[in-house]
Amino acid sequence: MNYEILSVQIEDADQILAIYAKSVETQTASWEYCAPTIEEMRHRISEISKSYPYLVAKSGDIILGYAYASLFRGREGWRFVCENSVYIAPEYQGLGIAKALMMQLIEKCTKQGLRNMMAIIGDSNNIASIKLHESLGFNYVATLKNIGEKFEKTLDCVILQRCLA
Ligand SMILES: CC(C)(COP(=O)(O)OP(=O)(O)OC[C@H]1O[C@@H](n2cnc3c(N)ncnc32)[C@H](O)[C@@H]1OP(=O)(O)O)[C@@H](O)C(=O)NCCC(=O)NCCS
């Protein structure tokens, strides 16, 4: 599949929202219950991309998926740590796109001087996400047991860490 990995543009917000909304409504990857509005999604993209890399995989005008880094914790001592998010449209999963996006994200975050990237995986049953991160050199840190709630189920959270230095 031919695609390019590009920095996000604000015009990408509609397609990013479509991918994210489908996941919010049907999966436990995000513990948000309702998809944000388009205005809120534009705001999130513009705020995050001021400080961190935000990448899209694009084939022609179609966004296949996206990945970005964001603030992990706000206090000064955490400033070299980021968290990552990655979503691929269901019809383009299993093609190596998340891995390609994440490799560029890791490279850009490293160049920017960030020292650690955290994957906070919102459900211990999200094998695809756990395998993706392990294949990128993330190490298992911990499982927070019975810590979240979505679709009337109690969920575990898996934490992985990748050193960027
Ligand atoms: C998790 C997700 C981003 C993976 O995207 P993808 O483009 O299908 O993943 P890739 O094709 O790049 O696969 C990368 C690696 O993960 C592994 N992997 C991906 N999906 C897998 C699955 N369902 N089961 C087992 N391994 C899987 C691949 O085998 C590959 O490993 P390799 O490099 O050793 O061959 C995608 O399933 C998704 O968007 N899920 C919904 C949102 C989500 O859960 N995001 C993560 C939030 S923490």
The ligand as a Gaussian input file, in Angstrom:
#p B3LYP/6-31G(d) Opt

LIG

0 1
 C       -3.094000      -1.257000      17.764000
 C       -3.110000      -0.755000      16.314000
 C       -2.699000       0.733000      16.320000
 C       -2.095000      -1.564000      15.488000
 O       -2.063000      -0.999000      14.183000
 P       -1.624000      -1.850000      12.890000
 O       -1.318000      -0.875000      11.801000
 O       -2.639000      -2.890000      12.611000
 O       -0.281000      -2.559000      13.415000
 P        0.923000      -3.009000      12.475000
 O        0.367000      -3.695000      11.267000
 O        1.861000      -1.875000      12.267000
 O        1.608000      -4.124000      13.388000
 C        2.729000      -3.811000      14.217000
 C        3.130000      -5.020000      15.029000
 O        2.064000      -5.374000      15.950000
 C        1.636000      -6.697000      15.717000
 N        0.163000      -6.755000      15.744000
 C       -0.675000      -5.856000      15.196000
 N       -1.955000      -6.268000      15.390000
 C       -1.872000      -7.452000      16.040000
 C       -2.845000      -8.363000      16.521000
 N       -4.185000      -8.140000      16.347000
 N       -2.429000      -9.468000      17.189000
 C       -1.116000      -9.710000      17.378000
 N       -0.128000      -8.870000      16.935000
 C       -0.521000      -7.767000      16.280000
 C        2.083000      -7.027000      14.311000
 O        2.271000      -8.425000      14.176000
 C        3.365000      -6.261000      14.163000
 O        4.437000      -6.958000      14.751000
 P        5.796000      -7.275000      13.921000
 O        6.366000      -5.943000      13.537000
 O        6.615000      -8.020000      14.895000
 O        5.332000      -8.052000      12.740000
 C       -4.506000      -0.940000      15.653000
 O       -4.957000      -2.263000      15.897000
 C       -5.555000       0.029000      16.150000
 O       -5.664000       1.147000      15.649000
 N       -6.356000      -0.388000      17.146000
 C       -7.420000       0.436000      17.693000
 C       -6.874000       1.627000      18.479000
 C       -5.854000       1.211000      19.515000
 O       -6.019000       0.212000      20.222000
 N       -4.791000       2.023000      19.607000
 C       -3.765000       1.840000      20.590000
 C       -4.138000       2.652000      21.786000
 S       -3.033000       2.314000      23.158000

